[in-house]
Amino acid sequence: MGTARSAGAKMIRTSLAREQPMAAAFKQQAHQLVDDLPDEASWEDLIYQAALHRAIEKGIEQADAGQLIAAEDVLRQLELAA
Protein backbone atom coordinates (compact mmCIF):
# COMPACT_ATOMS: atom_id res chain seq x y z
CA MET A 1 0.00 0.00 0.00
CA GLY A 2 3.04 2.32 0.25
CA THR A 3 3.05 2.87 -3.51
CA ALA A 4 -0.64 3.67 -3.42
CA ARG A 5 -0.03 6.28 -0.71
CA SER A 6 2.68 8.06 -2.67
CA ALA A 7 0.52 7.99 -5.80
CA GLY A 8 -2.29 9.64 -3.86
CA ALA A 9 -0.03 12.38 -2.55
CA LYS A 10 1.19 13.06 -6.09
CA MET A 11 -2.39 13.30 -7.34
CA ILE A 12 -3.37 15.72 -4.57
CA ARG A 13 -0.49 18.06 -5.35
CA THR A 14 -1.33 17.92 -9.06
CA SER A 15 -5.05 18.45 -8.57
CA LEU A 16 -4.60 21.39 -6.22
CA ALA A 17 -2.39 23.13 -8.77
CA ARG A 18 -5.14 23.16 -11.41
CA GLU A 19 -8.25 25.33 -11.62
CA GLN A 20 -11.25 23.64 -13.24
CA PRO A 21 -14.98 23.51 -12.74
CA MET A 22 -15.62 21.48 -9.59
CA ALA A 23 -17.50 18.53 -11.14
CA ALA A 24 -15.00 18.09 -13.96
CA ALA A 25 -12.08 18.34 -11.55
CA PHE A 26 -13.65 15.77 -9.23
CA LYS A 27 -14.15 13.26 -12.03
CA GLN A 28 -10.64 13.83 -13.33
CA GLN A 29 -9.19 13.40 -9.83
CA ALA A 30 -11.17 10.18 -9.32
CA HIS A 31 -9.90 8.79 -12.63
CA GLN A 32 -6.34 9.83 -11.79
CA LEU A 33 -6.59 8.24 -8.35
CA VAL A 34 -7.61 4.90 -9.87
CA ASP A 35 -5.02 5.16 -12.66
CA ASP A 36 -2.22 5.84 -10.15
CA LEU A 37 -2.96 2.78 -8.02
CA PRO A 38 -0.69 -0.21 -8.56
CA ASP A 39 -2.15 -3.16 -10.46
CA GLU A 40 -2.37 -5.20 -7.26
CA ALA A 41 -4.32 -2.51 -5.38
CA SER A 42 -7.44 -3.53 -3.51
CA TRP A 43 -10.74 -1.80 -2.82
CA GLU A 44 -9.29 -0.95 0.59
CA ASP A 45 -6.39 0.86 -1.11
CA LEU A 46 -8.81 2.85 -3.24
CA ILE A 47 -10.97 3.75 -0.24
CA TYR A 48 -7.87 4.74 1.75
CA GLN A 49 -6.67 7.00 -1.07
CA ALA A 50 -10.07 8.64 -1.48
CA ALA A 51 -10.35 9.28 2.27
CA LEU A 52 -6.78 10.61 2.42
CA HIS A 53 -7.41 12.92 -0.53
CA ARG A 54 -10.57 14.32 1.08
CA ALA A 55 -8.92 14.76 4.48
CA ILE A 56 -6.06 16.73 2.93
CA GLU A 57 -8.43 18.88 0.87
CA LYS A 58 -10.53 19.58 3.98
CA GLY A 59 -7.43 20.52 5.97
CA ILE A 60 -6.29 22.92 3.27
CA GLU A 61 -9.78 24.49 3.14
CA GLN A 62 -9.75 24.93 6.93
CA ALA A 63 -6.26 26.45 6.88
CA ASP A 64 -7.26 28.82 4.09
CA ALA A 65 -10.25 29.87 6.23
CA GLY A 66 -7.95 30.58 9.18
CA GLN A 67 -9.19 27.62 11.19
CA LEU A 68 -5.79 26.66 12.56
CA ILE A 69 -4.65 25.08 15.81
CA ALA A 70 -1.25 25.90 17.23
CA ALA A 71 1.15 22.96 17.36
CA GLU A 72 1.52 23.42 21.11
CA ASP A 73 -2.25 23.04 21.56
CA VAL A 74 -2.28 19.85 19.50
CA LEU A 75 0.55 18.39 21.56
CA ARG A 76 -1.24 19.35 24.75
CA GLN A 77 -4.47 17.71 23.53
CA LEU A 78 -2.54 14.55 22.70
CA GLU A 79 -0.76 14.79 26.06
CA LEU A 80 2.60 14.94 24.31
CA ALA A 81 3.66 18.36 25.52
CA ALA A 82 6.89 18.46 27.50
Backbone as CSV, one residue per row, in Angstrom:
resi,resn,N_x,N_y,N_z,CA_x,CA_y,CA_z,C_x,C_y,C_z
1,MET,0.820,-1.190,0.000,0.000,0.000,0.000,0.864,1.254,0.000
2,GLY,2.167,1.163,0.248,3.038,2.320,0.249,3.059,3.038,-1.087
3,THR,3.079,2.264,-2.181,3.054,2.867,-3.509,1.756,3.600,-3.739
4,ALA,0.668,3.024,-3.269,-0.637,3.667,-3.419,-0.671,4.990,-2.654
5,ARG,-0.055,5.038,-1.491,-0.033,6.279,-0.705,0.744,7.369,-1.425
6,SER,1.903,7.032,-1.983,2.683,8.063,-2.672,1.984,8.507,-3.946
7,ALA,1.273,7.615,-4.602,0.518,7.989,-5.795,-0.584,8.967,-5.427
8,GLY,-1.228,8.743,-4.296,-2.295,9.638,-3.859,-1.770,11.019,-3.539
9,ALA,-0.616,11.087,-2.881,-0.027,12.379,-2.547,0.335,13.146,-3.813
10,LYS,0.847,12.435,-4.816,1.186,13.060,-6.092,-0.076,13.625,-6.751
11,MET,-1.149,12.861,-6.725,-2.389,13.297,-7.337,-2.944,14.536,-6.638
12,ILE,-2.856,14.572,-5.314,-3.372,15.715,-4.568,-2.607,16.977,-4.942
13,ARG,-1.287,16.888,-4.974,-0.494,18.055,-5.350,-0.853,18.523,-6.753
14,THR,-1.001,17.579,-7.675,-1.329,17.924,-9.055,-2.712,18.541,-9.143
15,SER,-3.681,17.953,-8.461,-5.055,18.446,-8.568,-5.215,19.813,-7.928
16,LEU,-4.490,20.091,-6.880,-4.603,21.392,-6.222,-3.976,22.498,-7.064
17,ALA,-3.070,22.148,-7.952,-2.390,23.132,-8.768,-3.255,23.600,-9.933
18,ARG,-4.291,22.834,-10.273,-5.140,23.158,-11.413,-6.424,23.842,-10.984
19,GLU,-6.950,24.689,-11.847,-8.246,25.331,-11.620,-9.191,24.837,-12.704
20,GLN,-10.249,24.138,-12.308,-11.248,23.637,-13.236,-12.601,23.715,-12.567
21,PRO,-13.667,23.618,-13.371,-14.980,23.508,-12.736,-14.991,22.318,-11.790
22,MET,-15.681,22.465,-10.665,-15.616,21.484,-9.594,-15.983,20.060,-10.032
23,ALA,-17.072,19.878,-10.742,-17.496,18.528,-11.141,-16.485,17.883,-12.074
24,ALA,-15.986,18.633,-13.030,-15.002,18.092,-13.963,-13.711,17.746,-13.229
25,ALA,-13.312,18.598,-12.311,-12.084,18.344,-11.551,-12.239,17.098,-10.692
26,PHE,-13.411,16.942,-10.070,-13.651,15.768,-9.233,-13.544,14.485,-10.052
27,LYS,-14.193,14.460,-11.196,-14.155,13.258,-12.029,-12.732,12.976,-12.506
28,GLN,-12.022,14.018,-12.876,-10.643,13.834,-13.327,-9.774,13.314,-12.179
29,GLN,-9.962,13.860,-10.979,-9.193,13.402,-9.826,-9.503,11.943,-9.507
30,ALA,-10.774,11.571,-9.600,-11.166,10.181,-9.324,-10.520,9.238,-10.336
31,HIS,-10.552,9.612,-11.604,-9.903,8.787,-12.627,-8.405,8.686,-12.375
32,GLN,-7.791,9.818,-12.036,-6.344,9.828,-11.789,-6.000,8.961,-10.585
33,LEU,-6.819,9.035,-9.546,-6.586,8.240,-8.347,-6.564,6.749,-8.698
34,VAL,-7.538,6.305,-9.469,-7.607,4.901,-9.872,-6.429,4.559,-10.779
35,ASP,-6.127,5.420,-11.729,-5.019,5.156,-12.658,-3.677,5.061,-11.954
36,ASP,-3.501,5.816,-10.866,-2.220,5.837,-10.154,-2.034,4.664,-9.195
37,LEU,-3.092,3.930,-8.921,-2.963,2.780,-8.024,-2.176,1.669,-8.714
38,PRO,-1.397,0.921,-7.957,-0.687,-0.208,-8.561,-1.684,-1.278,-9.007
39,ASP,-1.270,-2.124,-9.937,-2.153,-3.161,-10.465,-2.703,-4.078,-9.387
40,GLU,-1.949,-4.290,-8.323,-2.374,-5.204,-7.259,-3.191,-4.514,-6.160
41,ALA,-3.561,-3.262,-6.395,-4.316,-2.508,-5.384,-5.682,-3.145,-5.138
42,SER,-6.151,-2.975,-3.920,-7.443,-3.525,-3.514,-8.463,-2.398,-3.366
43,TRP,-9.711,-2.791,-3.122,-10.743,-1.798,-2.821,-10.347,-0.993,-1.594
44,GLU,-9.718,-1.648,-0.625,-9.288,-0.948,0.586,-8.269,0.135,0.256
45,ASP,-7.367,-0.142,-0.687,-6.387,0.860,-1.110,-7.087,2.060,-1.750
46,LEU,-8.073,1.781,-2.592,-8.814,2.849,-3.238,-9.563,3.698,-2.213
47,ILE,-10.219,3.041,-1.274,-10.966,3.752,-0.241,-10.016,4.581,0.617
48,TYR,-8.870,4.010,0.967,-7.874,4.744,1.754,-7.431,6.003,1.009
49,GLN,-7.125,5.861,-0.282,-6.666,7.005,-1.067,-7.739,8.079,-1.175
50,ALA,-8.973,7.666,-1.385,-10.066,8.643,-1.479,-10.242,9.381,-0.151
51,ALA,-10.194,8.654,0.953,-10.348,9.283,2.270,-9.169,10.209,2.565
52,LEU,-7.968,9.785,2.224,-6.781,10.613,2.424,-6.883,11.898,1.605
53,HIS,-7.266,11.754,0.359,-7.408,12.915,-0.525,-8.403,13.911,0.062
54,ARG,-9.546,13.435,0.516,-10.568,14.324,1.079,-10.088,14.971,2.372
55,ALA,-9.412,14.209,3.221,-8.919,14.763,4.479,-7.915,15.889,4.225
56,ILE,-7.042,15.701,3.252,-6.058,16.733,2.932,-6.741,17.962,2.350
57,GLU,-7.690,17.744,1.424,-8.433,18.878,0.867,-9.156,19.652,1.970
58,LYS,-9.800,18.937,2.880,-10.533,19.581,3.975,-9.572,20.382,4.861
59,GLY,-8.420,19.822,5.158,-7.426,20.521,5.967,-6.934,21.794,5.301
60,ILE,-6.723,21.737,4.006,-6.285,22.923,3.268,-7.382,23.983,3.283
61,GLU,-8.649,23.547,3.086,-9.780,24.487,3.136,-9.861,25.155,4.509
62,GLN,-9.689,24.381,5.573,-9.745,24.934,6.927,-8.591,25.901,7.163
63,ALA,-7.415,25.554,6.705,-6.264,26.446,6.877,-6.475,27.747,6.109
64,ASP,-6.988,27.623,4.887,-7.260,28.823,4.094,-8.294,29.724,4.764
65,ALA,-9.216,29.114,5.527,-10.252,29.875,6.230,-9.769,30.382,7.585
66,GLY,-8.507,30.118,7.909,-7.947,30.579,9.176,-8.296,29.704,10.363
67,GLN,-8.817,28.535,10.112,-9.190,27.616,11.189,-7.981,26.736,11.530
68,LEU,-7.047,27.332,12.222,-5.790,26.663,12.556,-5.701,26.396,14.050
69,ILE,-4.929,25.396,14.413,-4.652,25.081,15.814,-3.139,25.105,15.983
70,ALA,-2.691,25.818,16.973,-1.249,25.904,17.230,-0.694,24.519,17.563
71,ALA,0.519,24.266,17.118,1.153,22.964,17.360,1.204,22.633,18.847
72,GLU,1.462,23.646,19.663,1.523,23.421,21.111,0.181,22.930,21.656
73,ASP,-0.915,23.467,21.121,-2.251,23.038,21.557,-2.529,21.598,21.148
74,VAL,-2.100,21.231,19.957,-2.283,19.850,19.500,-1.507,18.903,20.400
75,LEU,-0.261,19.237,20.685,0.552,18.394,21.556,-0.070,18.270,22.945
76,ARG,-0.594,19.361,23.447,-1.240,19.345,24.751,-2.488,18.449,24.716
77,GLN,-3.276,18.548,23.678,-4.473,17.714,23.528,-4.114,16.233,23.451
78,LEU,-2.997,15.939,22.828,-2.541,14.552,22.703,-1.695,14.118,23.895
79,GLU,-1.557,15.024,24.845,-0.758,14.788,26.058,0.682,14.435,25.715
80,LEU,1.225,15.141,24.730,2.604,14.936,24.311,3.492,16.118,24.649
81,ALA,2.888,17.166,25.198,3.658,18.363,25.522,4.673,18.056,26.619
82,ALA,5.827,18.681,26.507,6.886,18.461,27.497,6.635,19.246,28.748
